Amino acid sequence: MRRYNRVNICVDKGIQTRFVLYTLISLIIGCVIVSAYAFYSVWIDIGDKILHSHSINTMFTSSLNKFIATNLFIITILAIITSFGMLLLSHKIAGPAFRIKKMLKELQEGKDPTFELRKGDALKPIMEELEKLAVQHKSIGESALRVVETWRKTQVKDMSLNLALKELENKIIYLSIEQNNRGGKK
């Protein structure tokens, strides 16, 4: 049994980039709202108390600079931690999507892929349904081949049945040629 342990965290940059960007935008909006609320609530109280002081401009400027620097530092740290966390979390979604896409290509090429994801990956129910579909598809294909083989060995007088079976045989031949062509390119 083959295990699929992906080392590359960015397997689907489109999905994962959008996931991280939406999270960062939400984080930024949240930080701006919290910062604005904290700034105004603190400074309204302090401003009322020291309104008549001569050094208010100096105090206000130094406090504002300290507040902005601290806020930017905390927001940057939170953004880095959040981005990394979202990248890891999105990997649990984008990774299985990447694996499912790869398995679908293998099925088109006539290969027999293993339907397995890593522990903790999302989309396992989809993988299980895909495996059931592949088994069903394979069973239908094998049944169709048996019907065509039986048809070749017998004499059937019904012309419509002969035409339908000939069409089925042509489709099976076409699919096997397509699978051989795809397999030969790689």
CNS distance restraints for C-alpha pairs under 8 A (distance, minus, plus):
assign (resid   1 and name CA) (resid 114 and name CA) 7.93 0.50 0.50
assign (resid   2 and name CA) (resid 114 and name CA) 7.46 0.50 0.50
assign (resid   3 and name CA) (resid 116 and name CA) 7.48 0.50 0.50
assign (resid   3 and name CA) (resid 117 and name CA) 7.93 0.50 0.50
assign (resid   3 and name CA) (resid 118 and name CA) 7.56 0.50 0.50
assign (resid   4 and name CA) (resid 116 and name CA) 7.51 0.50 0.50
assign (resid   4 and name CA) (resid 117 and name CA) 6.70 0.50 0.50
assign (resid   4 and name CA) (resid 118 and name CA) 6.43 0.50 0.50
assign (resid   5 and name CA) (resid 118 and name CA) 6.65 0.50 0.50
assign (resid   6 and name CA) (resid  95 and name CA) 7.87 0.50 0.50
assign (resid   9 and name CA) (resid  87 and name CA) 7.50 0.50 0.50
assign (resid   9 and name CA) (resid  88 and name CA) 7.06 0.50 0.50
assign (resid   9 and name CA) (resid  91 and name CA) 6.08 0.50 0.50
assign (resid  10 and name CA) (resid  16 and name CA) 7.08 0.50 0.50
assign (resid  10 and name CA) (resid  87 and name CA) 7.75 0.50 0.50
assign (resid  10 and name CA) (resid  91 and name CA) 6.96 0.50 0.50
assign (resid  11 and name CA) (resid  91 and name CA) 7.39 0.50 0.50
assign (resid  11 and name CA) (resid  94 and name CA) 6.54 0.50 0.50
assign (resid  11 and name CA) (resid  95 and name CA) 6.06 0.50 0.50
assign (resid  11 and name CA) (resid  98 and name CA) 6.76 0.50 0.50
assign (resid  12 and name CA) (resid  16 and name CA) 6.14 0.50 0.50
assign (resid  12 and name CA) (resid  94 and name CA) 5.74 0.50 0.50
assign (resid  12 and name CA) (resid  95 and name CA) 7.33 0.50 0.50
assign (resid  12 and name CA) (resid  98 and name CA) 6.88 0.50 0.50
assign (resid  13 and name CA) (resid  17 and name CA) 5.52 0.50 0.50
assign (resid  14 and name CA) (resid  18 and name CA) 6.28 0.50 0.50
assign (resid  15 and name CA) (resid  19 and name CA) 6.16 0.50 0.50
assign (resid  15 and name CA) (resid  90 and name CA) 7.82 0.50 0.50
assign (resid  15 and name CA) (resid  94 and name CA) 6.65 0.50 0.50
assign (resid  16 and name CA) (resid  20 and name CA) 6.18 0.50 0.50
assign (resid  16 and name CA) (resid  87 and name CA) 6.40 0.50 0.50
assign (resid  16 and name CA) (resid  90 and name CA) 5.67 0.50 0.50
assign (resid  16 and name CA) (resid  91 and name CA) 7.20 0.50 0.50
assign (resid  16 and name CA) (resid  94 and name CA) 6.78 0.50 0.50
assign (resid  17 and name CA) (resid  21 and name CA) 5.98 0.50 0.50
assign (resid  18 and name CA) (resid  22 and name CA) 5.99 0.50 0.50
assign (resid  19 and name CA) (resid  23 and name CA) 6.32 0.50 0.50
assign (resid  19 and name CA) (resid  86 and name CA) 6.94 0.50 0.50
assign (resid  19 and name CA) (resid  87 and name CA) 7.71 0.50 0.50
assign (resid  19 and name CA) (resid  90 and name CA) 6.74 0.50 0.50
assign (resid  20 and name CA) (resid  24 and name CA) 6.08 0.50 0.50
assign (resid  20 and name CA) (resid  83 and name CA) 5.70 0.50 0.50
assign (resid  20 and name CA) (resid  86 and name CA) 5.63 0.50 0.50
assign (resid  20 and name CA) (resid  87 and name CA) 6.35 0.50 0.50
assign (resid  21 and name CA) (resid  25 and name CA) 6.05 0.50 0.50
assign (resid  22 and name CA) (resid  26 and name CA) 6.20 0.50 0.50
assign (resid  23 and name CA) (resid  27 and name CA) 6.09 0.50 0.50
assign (resid  23 and name CA) (resid  82 and name CA) 7.48 0.50 0.50
assign (resid  23 and name CA) (resid  83 and name CA) 7.48 0.50 0.50
assign (resid  23 and name CA) (resid  86 and name CA) 7.34 0.50 0.50
assign (resid  24 and name CA) (resid  28 and name CA) 6.01 0.50 0.50
assign (resid  24 and name CA) (resid  79 and name CA) 6.38 0.50 0.50
assign (resid  24 and name CA) (resid  82 and name CA) 7.28 0.50 0.50
assign (resid  24 and name CA) (resid  83 and name CA) 6.87 0.50 0.50
assign (resid  25 and name CA) (resid  29 and name CA) 6.15 0.50 0.50
assign (resid  26 and name CA) (resid  30 and name CA) 6.10 0.50 0.50
assign (resid  27 and name CA) (resid  31 and name CA) 6.05 0.50 0.50
assign (resid  27 and name CA) (resid  79 and name CA) 7.10 0.50 0.50
assign (resid  28 and name CA) (resid  32 and name CA) 6.06 0.50 0.50
assign (resid  28 and name CA) (resid  75 and name CA) 7.59 0.50 0.50
assign (resid  28 and name CA) (resid  79 and name CA) 7.97 0.50 0.50
assign (resid  29 and name CA) (resid  33 and name CA) 6.24 0.50 0.50
assign (resid  30 and name CA) (resid  34 and name CA) 6.15 0.50 0.50
assign (resid  31 and name CA) (resid  35 and name CA) 5.82 0.50 0.50
assign (resid  31 and name CA) (resid  75 and name CA) 6.76 0.50 0.50
assign (resid  32 and name CA) (resid  36 and name CA) 5.94 0.50 0.50
assign (resid  33 and name CA) (resid  37 and name CA) 6.11 0.50 0.50
assign (resid  34 and name CA) (resid  38 and name CA) 6.04 0.50 0.50
assign (resid  35 and name CA) (resid  39 and name CA) 5.91 0.50 0.50
assign (resid  35 and name CA) (resid  71 and name CA) 7.19 0.50 0.50
assign (resid  36 and name CA) (resid  40 and name CA) 6.08 0.50 0.50
assign (resid  37 and name CA) (resid  41 and name CA) 5.95 0.50 0.50
assign (resid  38 and name CA) (resid  42 and name CA) 6.04 0.50 0.50
assign (resid  39 and name CA) (resid  43 and name CA) 6.02 0.50 0.50
assign (resid  39 and name CA) (resid  67 and name CA) 7.91 0.50 0.50
assign (resid  40 and name CA) (resid  44 and name CA) 5.77 0.50 0.50
assign (resid  41 and name CA) (resid  45 and name CA) 6.65 0.50 0.50
assign (resid  42 and name CA) (resid  46 and name CA) 6.32 0.50 0.50
assign (resid  43 and name CA) (resid  47 and name CA) 5.49 0.50 0.50
assign (resid  44 and name CA) (resid  48 and name CA) 6.27 0.50 0.50
assign (resid  45 and name CA) (resid  49 and name CA) 6.66 0.50 0.50
assign (resid  46 and name CA) (resid  50 and name CA) 6.28 0.50 0.50
assign (resid  47 and name CA) (resid  51 and name CA) 5.50 0.50 0.50
assign (resid  50 and name CA) (resid  56 and name CA) 6.87 0.50 0.50
assign (resid  51 and name CA) (resid  56 and name CA) 7.09 0.50 0.50
assign (resid  52 and name CA) (resid  56 and name CA) 7.93 0.50 0.50
assign (resid  55 and name CA) (resid  59 and name CA) 6.18 0.50 0.50
assign (resid  56 and name CA) (resid  60 and name CA) 5.82 0.50 0.50
assign (resid  57 and name CA) (resid  61 and name CA) 6.01 0.50 0.50
assign (resid  58 and name CA) (resid  62 and name CA) 6.14 0.50 0.50
assign (resid  59 and name CA) (resid  63 and name CA) 5.97 0.50 0.50
assign (resid  60 and name CA) (resid  64 and name CA) 5.88 0.50 0.50
assign (resid  61 and name CA) (resid  65 and name CA) 6.10 0.50 0.50
assign (resid  62 and name CA) (resid  66 and name CA) 6.12 0.50 0.50
assign (resid  63 and name CA) (resid  67 and name CA) 5.94 0.50 0.50
assign (resid  64 and name CA) (resid  68 and name CA) 6.07 0.50 0.50
assign (resid  65 and name CA) (resid  69 and name CA) 6.08 0.50 0.50
assign (resid  66 and name CA) (resid  70 and name CA) 6.02 0.50 0.50
assign (resid  67 and name CA) (resid  71 and name CA) 5.93 0.50 0.50
assign (resid  68 and name CA) (resid  72 and name CA) 5.99 0.50 0.50
assign (resid  69 and name CA) (resid  73 and name CA) 6.13 0.50 0.50
assign (resid  70 and name CA) (resid  74 and name CA) 6.19 0.50 0.50
assign (resid  71 and name CA) (resid  75 and name CA) 6.01 0.50 0.50
assign (resid  72 and name CA) (resid  76 and name CA) 5.96 0.50 0.50
assign (resid  73 and name CA) (resid  77 and name CA) 6.24 0.50 0.50
assign (resid  74 and name CA) (resid  78 and name CA) 6.08 0.50 0.50
assign (resid  75 and name CA) (resid  79 and name CA) 5.97 0.50 0.50
assign (resid  76 and name CA) (resid  80 and name CA) 6.20 0.50 0.50
assign (resid  77 and name CA) (resid  81 and name CA) 6.21 0.50 0.50
assign (resid  78 and name CA) (resid  82 and name CA) 5.86 0.50 0.50
assign (resid  79 and name CA) (resid  83 and name CA) 5.86 0.50 0.50
assign (resid  80 and name CA) (resid  84 and name CA) 6.18 0.50 0.50
assign (resid  81 and name CA) (resid  85 and name CA) 6.09 0.50 0.50
assign (resid  82 and name CA) (resid  86 and name CA) 5.96 0.50 0.50
assign (resid  83 and name CA) (resid  87 and name CA) 6.00 0.50 0.50
assign (resid  84 and name CA) (resid  88 and name CA) 6.25 0.50 0.50
assign (resid  85 and name CA) (resid  89 and name CA) 6.08 0.50 0.50
assign (resid  86 and name CA) (resid  90 and name CA) 5.75 0.50 0.50
assign (resid  87 and name CA) (resid  91 and name CA) 6.09 0.50 0.50
assign (resid  88 and name CA) (resid  92 and name CA) 6.92 0.50 0.50
assign (resid  89 and name CA) (resid  93 and name CA) 7.24 0.50 0.50
assign (resid  90 and name CA) (resid  94 and name CA) 5.87 0.50 0.50
assign (resid  90 and name CA) (resid  95 and name CA) 7.99 0.50 0.50
assign (resid  91 and name CA) (resid  95 and name CA) 5.20 0.50 0.50
assign (resid  92 and name CA) (resid  96 and name CA) 6.68 0.50 0.50
assign (resid  92 and name CA) (resid 120 and name CA) 7.10 0.50 0.50
assign (resid  92 and name CA) (resid 121 and name CA) 4.71 0.50 0.50
assign (resid  92 and name CA) (resid 122 and name CA) 5.58 0.50 0.50
assign (resid  93 and name CA) (resid  97 and name CA) 6.34 0.50 0.50
assign (resid  93 and name CA) (resid 121 and name CA) 6.70 0.50 0.50
assign (resid  93 and name CA) (resid 122 and name CA) 5.38 0.50 0.50
assign (resid  93 and name CA) (resid 123 and name CA) 6.91 0.50 0.50
assign (resid  94 and name CA) (resid  98 and name CA) 6.04 0.50 0.50
assign (resid  95 and name CA) (resid  99 and name CA) 6.22 0.50 0.50
assign (resid  95 and name CA) (resid 121 and name CA) 7.68 0.50 0.50
assign (resid  96 and name CA) (resid 100 and name CA) 5.98 0.50 0.50
assign (resid  96 and name CA) (resid 117 and name CA) 6.66 0.50 0.50
assign (resid  96 and name CA) (resid 121 and name CA) 6.56 0.50 0.50
assign (resid  96 and name CA) (resid 122 and name CA) 6.70 0.50 0.50
assign (resid  96 and name CA) (resid 123 and name CA) 6.47 0.50 0.50
assign (resid  97 and name CA) (resid 101 and name CA) 6.17 0.50 0.50
assign (resid  97 and name CA) (resid 123 and name CA) 7.66 0.50 0.50
assign (resid  98 and name CA) (resid 102 and name CA) 6.27 0.50 0.50
assign (resid  99 and name CA) (resid 103 and name CA) 6.17 0.50 0.50
assign (resid  99 and name CA) (resid 117 and name CA) 7.77 0.50 0.50
assign (resid 100 and name CA) (resid 104 and name CA) 6.17 0.50 0.50
assign (resid 100 and name CA) (resid 127 and name CA) 7.13 0.50 0.50
assign (resid 101 and name CA) (resid 105 and name CA) 6.44 0.50 0.50
assign (resid 102 and name CA) (resid 106 and name CA) 6.32 0.50 0.50
assign (resid 103 and name CA) (resid 107 and name CA) 6.15 0.50 0.50
assign (resid 103 and name CA) (resid 113 and name CA) 6.02 0.50 0.50
assign (resid 103 and name CA) (resid 114 and name CA) 7.89 0.50 0.50
assign (resid 103 and name CA) (resid 115 and name CA) 7.71 0.50 0.50
assign (resid 104 and name CA) (resid 108 and name CA) 6.25 0.50 0.50
assign (resid 105 and name CA) (resid 109 and name CA) 6.30 0.50 0.50
assign (resid 106 and name CA) (resid 110 and name CA) 6.44 0.50 0.50
assign (resid 106 and name CA) (resid 111 and name CA) 5.21 0.50 0.50
assign (resid 106 and name CA) (resid 112 and name CA) 7.03 0.50 0.50
assign (resid 106 and name CA) (resid 113 and name CA) 6.34 0.50 0.50
assign (resid 107 and name CA) (resid 111 and name CA) 5.36 0.50 0.50
assign (resid 107 and name CA) (resid 112 and name CA) 6.45 0.50 0.50
assign (resid 107 and name CA) (resid 113 and name CA) 6.95 0.50 0.50
assign (resid 107 and name CA) (resid 134 and name CA) 7.66 0.50 0.50
assign (resid 108 and name CA) (resid 179 and name CA) 6.85 0.50 0.50
assign (resid 109 and name CA) (resid 178 and name CA) 7.83 0.50 0.50
assign (resid 109 and name CA) (resid 179 and name CA) 4.70 0.50 0.50
assign (resid 109 and name CA) (resid 180 and name CA) 7.41 0.50 0.50
assign (resid 109 and name CA) (resid 182 and name CA) 6.01 0.50 0.50
assign (resid 109 and name CA) (resid 183 and name CA) 6.07 0.50 0.50
assign (resid 110 and name CA) (resid 179 and name CA) 5.82 0.50 0.50
assign (resid 115 and name CA) (resid 127 and name CA) 6.62 0.50 0.50
assign (resid 115 and name CA) (resid 128 and name CA) 7.55 0.50 0.50
assign (resid 115 and name CA) (resid 131 and name CA) 6.20 0.50 0.50
assign (resid 116 and name CA) (resid 127 and name CA) 7.59 0.50 0.50
assign (resid 117 and name CA) (resid 121 and name CA) 6.41 0.50 0.50
assign (resid 117 and name CA) (resid 124 and name CA) 7.18 0.50 0.50
assign (resid 123 and name CA) (resid 127 and name CA) 6.41 0.50 0.50
assign (resid 124 and name CA) (resid 128 and name CA) 6.22 0.50 0.50
assign (resid 125 and name CA) (resid 129 and name CA) 6.32 0.50 0.50
assign (resid 126 and name CA) (resid 130 and name CA) 6.07 0.50 0.50
assign (resid 127 and name CA) (resid 131 and name CA) 6.15 0.50 0.50
assign (resid 128 and name CA) (resid 132 and name CA) 6.38 0.50 0.50
assign (resid 129 and name CA) (resid 133 and name CA) 6.18 0.50 0.50
assign (resid 130 and name CA) (resid 134 and name CA) 6.15 0.50 0.50
assign (resid 131 and name CA) (resid 135 and name CA) 6.24 0.50 0.50
assign (resid 132 and name CA) (resid 136 and name CA) 6.14 0.50 0.50
assign (resid 133 and name CA) (resid 137 and name CA) 5.97 0.50 0.50
assign (resid 134 and name CA) (resid 138 and name CA) 6.05 0.50 0.50
assign (resid 135 and name CA) (resid 139 and name CA) 6.13 0.50 0.50
assign (resid 136 and name CA) (resid 140 and name CA) 6.16 0.50 0.50
assign (resid 137 and name CA) (resid 141 and name CA) 6.15 0.50 0.50
assign (resid 138 and name CA) (resid 142 and name CA) 6.16 0.50 0.50
assign (resid 139 and name CA) (resid 143 and name CA) 6.13 0.50 0.50
assign (resid 140 and name CA) (resid 144 and name CA) 6.08 0.50 0.50
assign (resid 141 and name CA) (resid 145 and name CA) 6.26 0.50 0.50
assign (resid 142 and name CA) (resid 146 and name CA) 6.31 0.50 0.50
assign (resid 143 and name CA) (resid 147 and name CA) 6.23 0.50 0.50
assign (resid 144 and name CA) (resid 148 and name CA) 6.24 0.50 0.50
assign (resid 144 and name CA) (resid 168 and name CA) 7.54 0.50 0.50
assign (resid 145 and name CA) (resid 149 and name CA) 6.12 0.50 0.50
assign (resid 145 and name CA) (resid 169 and name CA) 7.83 0.50 0.50
assign (resid 145 and name CA) (resid 172 and name CA) 7.69 0.50 0.50
assign (resid 146 and name CA) (resid 150 and name CA) 6.05 0.50 0.50
assign (resid 147 and name CA) (resid 151 and name CA) 6.02 0.50 0.50
assign (resid 148 and name CA) (resid 152 and name CA) 6.22 0.50 0.50
assign (resid 148 and name CA) (resid 165 and name CA) 6.51 0.50 0.50
assign (resid 148 and name CA) (resid 166 and name CA) 7.99 0.50 0.50
assign (resid 148 and name CA) (resid 168 and name CA) 7.55 0.50 0.50
assign (resid 148 and name CA) (resid 169 and name CA) 6.20 0.50 0.50
assign (resid 149 and name CA) (resid 153 and name CA) 6.55 0.50 0.50
assign (resid 150 and name CA) (resid 154 and name CA) 6.41 0.50 0.50
assign (resid 151 and name CA) (resid 155 and name CA) 7.39 0.50 0.50
assign (resid 151 and name CA) (resid 156 and name CA) 7.51 0.50 0.50
assign (resid 151 and name CA) (resid 165 and name CA) 7.42 0.50 0.50
assign (resid 156 and name CA) (resid 161 and name CA) 7.76 0.50 0.50
assign (resid 156 and name CA) (resid 162 and name CA) 6.88 0.50 0.50
assign (resid 157 and name CA) (resid 162 and name CA) 7.83 0.50 0.50
assign (resid 158 and name CA) (resid 162 and name CA) 6.35 0.50 0.50
assign (resid 159 and name CA) (resid 163 and name CA) 6.14 0.50 0.50
assign (resid 160 and name CA) (resid 164 and name CA) 6.13 0.50 0.50
assign (resid 161 and name CA) (resid 165 and name CA) 6.04 0.50 0.50
assign (resid 162 and name CA) (resid 166 and name CA) 6.00 0.50 0.50
assign (resid 163 and name CA) (resid 167 and name CA) 6.13 0.50 0.50
assign (resid 164 and name CA) (resid 168 and name CA) 6.23 0.50 0.50
assign (resid 165 and name CA) (resid 169 and name CA) 6.12 0.50 0.50
assign (resid 166 and name CA) (resid 170 and name CA) 6.17 0.50 0.50
assign (resid 167 and name CA) (resid 171 and name CA) 6.25 0.50 0.50
assign (resid 168 and name CA) (resid 172 and name CA) 6.25 0.50 0.50
assign (resid 169 and name CA) (resid 173 and name CA) 6.15 0.50 0.50
assign (resid 170 and name CA) (resid 174 and name CA) 5.99 0.50 0.50
assign (resid 171 and name CA) (resid 175 and name CA) 6.07 0.50 0.50
assign (resid 172 and name CA) (resid 176 and name CA) 6.18 0.50 0.50
assign (resid 173 and name CA) (resid 177 and name CA) 6.16 0.50 0.50
assign (resid 174 and name CA) (resid 178 and name CA) 6.16 0.50 0.50
assign (resid 175 and name CA) (resid 179 and name CA) 6.10 0.50 0.50
assign (resid 176 and name CA) (resid 180 and name CA) 6.14 0.50 0.50
assign (resid 177 and name CA) (resid 181 and name CA) 6.13 0.50 0.50
assign (resid 178 and name CA) (resid 182 and name CA) 6.16 0.50 0.50
assign (resid 179 and name CA) (resid 183 and name CA) 6.01 0.50 0.50
assign (resid 180 and name CA) (resid 184 and name CA) 6.00 0.50 0.50
assign (resid 181 and name CA) (resid 185 and name CA) 6.43 0.50 0.50
assign (resid 182 and name CA) (resid 186 and name CA) 7.05 0.50 0.50
